Amino acid sequence: MQKPQTEGTIFINKFKDKDTQPDWTGKLEFNKDLLKQLVNVAKEGGEPEVRIALWNRTSKQGNEYKYLRMDLQESKDKPVKENVEVKQEPVQQAQESSGGSNFEDEIPF
């Protein structure tokens, strides 16, 4: 199973007027699978740590930019669980017991 990743781009800030403004700006979109993992780590009392990788790229228009990939850093001291038995509840019963909440309601931000 491949771990969830998210990707983004960072470009030189062409609107920079002062030294206090960022040199580069960009956008990173989080997918739901990665968000679920981050929330689960936080719910278990951990501090989510992400791994970031950057590549230098040039757009078709000749603009320099950074391609970014991010994923959840796996804890080195956390043992890998194998052969874990999962008890499943019927969907309706699970929704009733949790007050009918869904994933979007559980995200803390």
CNS distance restraints for C-alpha pairs under 8 A (distance, minus, plus):
assign (resid   3 and name CA) (resid  71 and name CA) 7.41 0.50 0.50
assign (resid   3 and name CA) (resid  72 and name CA) 8.00 0.50 0.50
assign (resid   4 and name CA) (resid  31 and name CA) 7.89 0.50 0.50
assign (resid   4 and name CA) (resid  33 and name CA) 5.95 0.50 0.50
assign (resid   4 and name CA) (resid  34 and name CA) 5.29 0.50 0.50
assign (resid   4 and name CA) (resid  71 and name CA) 6.33 0.50 0.50
assign (resid   4 and name CA) (resid  72 and name CA) 7.71 0.50 0.50
assign (resid   5 and name CA) (resid  31 and name CA) 7.69 0.50 0.50
assign (resid   5 and name CA) (resid  34 and name CA) 6.53 0.50 0.50
assign (resid   5 and name CA) (resid  69 and name CA) 6.77 0.50 0.50
assign (resid   5 and name CA) (resid  70 and name CA) 5.58 0.50 0.50
assign (resid   5 and name CA) (resid  71 and name CA) 4.63 0.50 0.50
assign (resid   5 and name CA) (resid  72 and name CA) 7.66 0.50 0.50
assign (resid   6 and name CA) (resid  28 and name CA) 7.34 0.50 0.50
assign (resid   6 and name CA) (resid  29 and name CA) 6.54 0.50 0.50
assign (resid   6 and name CA) (resid  30 and name CA) 5.74 0.50 0.50
assign (resid   6 and name CA) (resid  31 and name CA) 6.36 0.50 0.50
assign (resid   6 and name CA) (resid  34 and name CA) 7.50 0.50 0.50
assign (resid   6 and name CA) (resid  69 and name CA) 5.76 0.50 0.50
assign (resid   6 and name CA) (resid  70 and name CA) 5.32 0.50 0.50
assign (resid   6 and name CA) (resid  71 and name CA) 6.53 0.50 0.50
assign (resid   7 and name CA) (resid  28 and name CA) 6.14 0.50 0.50
assign (resid   7 and name CA) (resid  29 and name CA) 6.76 0.50 0.50
assign (resid   7 and name CA) (resid  30 and name CA) 7.95 0.50 0.50
assign (resid   7 and name CA) (resid  67 and name CA) 7.48 0.50 0.50
assign (resid   7 and name CA) (resid  68 and name CA) 5.48 0.50 0.50
assign (resid   7 and name CA) (resid  69 and name CA) 4.46 0.50 0.50
assign (resid   7 and name CA) (resid  70 and name CA) 6.30 0.50 0.50
assign (resid   8 and name CA) (resid  26 and name CA) 7.31 0.50 0.50
assign (resid   8 and name CA) (resid  27 and name CA) 5.58 0.50 0.50
assign (resid   8 and name CA) (resid  28 and name CA) 4.37 0.50 0.50
assign (resid   8 and name CA) (resid  29 and name CA) 6.63 0.50 0.50
assign (resid   8 and name CA) (resid  67 and name CA) 6.10 0.50 0.50
assign (resid   8 and name CA) (resid  68 and name CA) 4.99 0.50 0.50
assign (resid   8 and name CA) (resid  69 and name CA) 6.50 0.50 0.50
assign (resid   9 and name CA) (resid  26 and name CA) 5.49 0.50 0.50
assign (resid   9 and name CA) (resid  27 and name CA) 5.82 0.50 0.50
assign (resid   9 and name CA) (resid  28 and name CA) 6.86 0.50 0.50
assign (resid   9 and name CA) (resid  65 and name CA) 6.91 0.50 0.50
assign (resid   9 and name CA) (resid  66 and name CA) 5.63 0.50 0.50
assign (resid   9 and name CA) (resid  67 and name CA) 4.75 0.50 0.50
assign (resid   9 and name CA) (resid  68 and name CA) 5.68 0.50 0.50
assign (resid  10 and name CA) (resid  24 and name CA) 6.17 0.50 0.50
assign (resid  10 and name CA) (resid  25 and name CA) 5.31 0.50 0.50
assign (resid  10 and name CA) (resid  26 and name CA) 3.97 0.50 0.50
assign (resid  10 and name CA) (resid  27 and name CA) 6.59 0.50 0.50
assign (resid  10 and name CA) (resid  65 and name CA) 5.67 0.50 0.50
assign (resid  10 and name CA) (resid  66 and name CA) 5.02 0.50 0.50
assign (resid  10 and name CA) (resid  67 and name CA) 6.60 0.50 0.50
assign (resid  10 and name CA) (resid  68 and name CA) 7.43 0.50 0.50
assign (resid  11 and name CA) (resid  24 and name CA) 5.36 0.50 0.50
assign (resid  11 and name CA) (resid  25 and name CA) 5.52 0.50 0.50
assign (resid  11 and name CA) (resid  26 and name CA) 5.88 0.50 0.50
assign (resid  11 and name CA) (resid  64 and name CA) 6.88 0.50 0.50
assign (resid  11 and name CA) (resid  65 and name CA) 4.61 0.50 0.50
assign (resid  11 and name CA) (resid  66 and name CA) 6.48 0.50 0.50
assign (resid  12 and name CA) (resid  23 and name CA) 6.01 0.50 0.50
assign (resid  12 and name CA) (resid  24 and name CA) 4.38 0.50 0.50
assign (resid  12 and name CA) (resid  25 and name CA) 6.44 0.50 0.50
assign (resid  12 and name CA) (resid  64 and name CA) 7.26 0.50 0.50
assign (resid  12 and name CA) (resid  65 and name CA) 6.68 0.50 0.50
assign (resid  13 and name CA) (resid  22 and name CA) 6.81 0.50 0.50
assign (resid  13 and name CA) (resid  23 and name CA) 5.38 0.50 0.50
assign (resid  13 and name CA) (resid  24 and name CA) 4.83 0.50 0.50
assign (resid  13 and name CA) (resid  25 and name CA) 5.77 0.50 0.50
assign (resid  16 and name CA) (resid  21 and name CA) 5.91 0.50 0.50
assign (resid  16 and name CA) (resid  22 and name CA) 7.03 0.50 0.50
assign (resid  16 and name CA) (resid  23 and name CA) 7.01 0.50 0.50
assign (resid  17 and name CA) (resid  21 and name CA) 7.12 0.50 0.50
assign (resid  30 and name CA) (resid  34 and name CA) 6.70 0.50 0.50
assign (resid  30 and name CA) (resid  35 and name CA) 6.65 0.50 0.50
assign (resid  31 and name CA) (resid  35 and name CA) 6.38 0.50 0.50
assign (resid  32 and name CA) (resid  36 and name CA) 6.03 0.50 0.50
assign (resid  33 and name CA) (resid  37 and name CA) 6.41 0.50 0.50
assign (resid  34 and name CA) (resid  38 and name CA) 6.27 0.50 0.50
assign (resid  34 and name CA) (resid  71 and name CA) 7.22 0.50 0.50
assign (resid  34 and name CA) (resid  72 and name CA) 7.20 0.50 0.50
assign (resid  35 and name CA) (resid  39 and name CA) 6.13 0.50 0.50
assign (resid  36 and name CA) (resid  40 and name CA) 6.08 0.50 0.50
assign (resid  37 and name CA) (resid  41 and name CA) 6.26 0.50 0.50
assign (resid  37 and name CA) (resid  72 and name CA) 7.52 0.50 0.50
assign (resid  38 and name CA) (resid  42 and name CA) 6.38 0.50 0.50
assign (resid  38 and name CA) (resid  48 and name CA) 5.73 0.50 0.50
assign (resid  38 and name CA) (resid  72 and name CA) 7.24 0.50 0.50
assign (resid  39 and name CA) (resid  43 and name CA) 6.06 0.50 0.50
assign (resid  39 and name CA) (resid 107 and name CA) 6.89 0.50 0.50
assign (resid  39 and name CA) (resid 108 and name CA) 7.88 0.50 0.50
assign (resid  40 and name CA) (resid  44 and name CA) 6.21 0.50 0.50
assign (resid  41 and name CA) (resid  45 and name CA) 6.65 0.50 0.50
assign (resid  41 and name CA) (resid  46 and name CA) 5.25 0.50 0.50
assign (resid  41 and name CA) (resid  47 and name CA) 6.66 0.50 0.50
assign (resid  41 and name CA) (resid  48 and name CA) 5.83 0.50 0.50
assign (resid  42 and name CA) (resid  46 and name CA) 4.98 0.50 0.50
assign (resid  42 and name CA) (resid  47 and name CA) 5.78 0.50 0.50
assign (resid  42 and name CA) (resid  48 and name CA) 6.30 0.50 0.50
assign (resid  48 and name CA) (resid  72 and name CA) 7.32 0.50 0.50
assign (resid  48 and name CA) (resid  73 and name CA) 7.72 0.50 0.50
assign (resid  49 and name CA) (resid  72 and name CA) 6.15 0.50 0.50
assign (resid  49 and name CA) (resid  73 and name CA) 5.40 0.50 0.50
assign (resid  49 and name CA) (resid  74 and name CA) 7.99 0.50 0.50
assign (resid  50 and name CA) (resid  70 and name CA) 6.61 0.50 0.50
assign (resid  50 and name CA) (resid  71 and name CA) 5.61 0.50 0.50
assign (resid  50 and name CA) (resid  72 and name CA) 4.42 0.50 0.50
assign (resid  50 and name CA) (resid  73 and name CA) 4.82 0.50 0.50
assign (resid  51 and name CA) (resid  70 and name CA) 5.57 0.50 0.50
assign (resid  51 and name CA) (resid  71 and name CA) 5.37 0.50 0.50
assign (resid  51 and name CA) (resid  72 and name CA) 5.95 0.50 0.50
assign (resid  51 and name CA) (resid  73 and name CA) 5.24 0.50 0.50
assign (resid  52 and name CA) (resid  68 and name CA) 7.00 0.50 0.50
assign (resid  52 and name CA) (resid  69 and name CA) 5.84 0.50 0.50
assign (resid  52 and name CA) (resid  70 and name CA) 4.53 0.50 0.50
assign (resid  52 and name CA) (resid  71 and name CA) 6.80 0.50 0.50
assign (resid  53 and name CA) (resid  68 and name CA) 5.73 0.50 0.50
assign (resid  53 and name CA) (resid  69 and name CA) 5.29 0.50 0.50
assign (resid  53 and name CA) (resid  70 and name CA) 6.44 0.50 0.50
assign (resid  54 and name CA) (resid  66 and name CA) 6.07 0.50 0.50
assign (resid  54 and name CA) (resid  67 and name CA) 5.52 0.50 0.50
assign (resid  54 and name CA) (resid  68 and name CA) 4.61 0.50 0.50
assign (resid  54 and name CA) (resid  69 and name CA) 6.57 0.50 0.50
assign (resid  55 and name CA) (resid  66 and name CA) 5.48 0.50 0.50
assign (resid  55 and name CA) (resid  67 and name CA) 5.09 0.50 0.50
assign (resid  55 and name CA) (resid  68 and name CA) 6.61 0.50 0.50
assign (resid  56 and name CA) (resid  64 and name CA) 7.39 0.50 0.50
assign (resid  56 and name CA) (resid  65 and name CA) 6.18 0.50 0.50
assign (resid  56 and name CA) (resid  66 and name CA) 4.83 0.50 0.50
assign (resid  56 and name CA) (resid  67 and name CA) 6.48 0.50 0.50
assign (resid  57 and name CA) (resid  64 and name CA) 5.97 0.50 0.50
assign (resid  57 and name CA) (resid  65 and name CA) 5.32 0.50 0.50
assign (resid  57 and name CA) (resid  66 and name CA) 5.70 0.50 0.50
assign (resid  57 and name CA) (resid  67 and name CA) 6.57 0.50 0.50
assign (resid  58 and name CA) (resid  62 and name CA) 5.64 0.50 0.50
assign (resid  58 and name CA) (resid  63 and name CA) 5.40 0.50 0.50
assign (resid  58 and name CA) (resid  64 and name CA) 4.52 0.50 0.50
assign (resid  58 and name CA) (resid  65 and name CA) 5.91 0.50 0.50
assign (resid  59 and name CA) (resid  63 and name CA) 5.15 0.50 0.50
assign (resid  59 and name CA) (resid  64 and name CA) 6.48 0.50 0.50
assign (resid  59 and name CA) (resid  65 and name CA) 7.26 0.50 0.50
assign (resid  89 and name CA) (resid  93 and name CA) 6.52 0.50 0.50
assign (resid  89 and name CA) (resid  94 and name CA) 5.86 0.50 0.50
assign (resid  90 and name CA) (resid  94 and name CA) 6.18 0.50 0.50
assign (resid  91 and name CA) (resid  95 and name CA) 6.20 0.50 0.50
assign (resid  92 and name CA) (resid  96 and name CA) 6.19 0.50 0.50
assign (resid  93 and name CA) (resid  97 and name CA) 6.13 0.50 0.50
assign (resid  94 and name CA) (resid  98 and name CA) 6.16 0.50 0.50
assign (resid  94 and name CA) (resid 100 and name CA) 7.90 0.50 0.50
assign (resid  95 and name CA) (resid  99 and name CA) 6.02 0.50 0.50
assign (resid  95 and name CA) (resid 100 and name CA) 4.27 0.50 0.50
assign (resid  95 and name CA) (resid 101 and name CA) 6.57 0.50 0.50
assign (resid  95 and name CA) (resid 102 and name CA) 7.96 0.50 0.50
assign (resid  96 and name CA) (resid 100 and name CA) 5.38 0.50 0.50
assign (resid 101 and name CA) (resid 105 and name CA) 5.88 0.50 0.50
assign (resid 101 and name CA) (resid 106 and name CA) 7.25 0.50 0.50
assign (resid 102 and name CA) (resid 106 and name CA) 6.70 0.50 0.50
assign (resid 103 and name CA) (resid 107 and name CA) 6.81 0.50 0.50
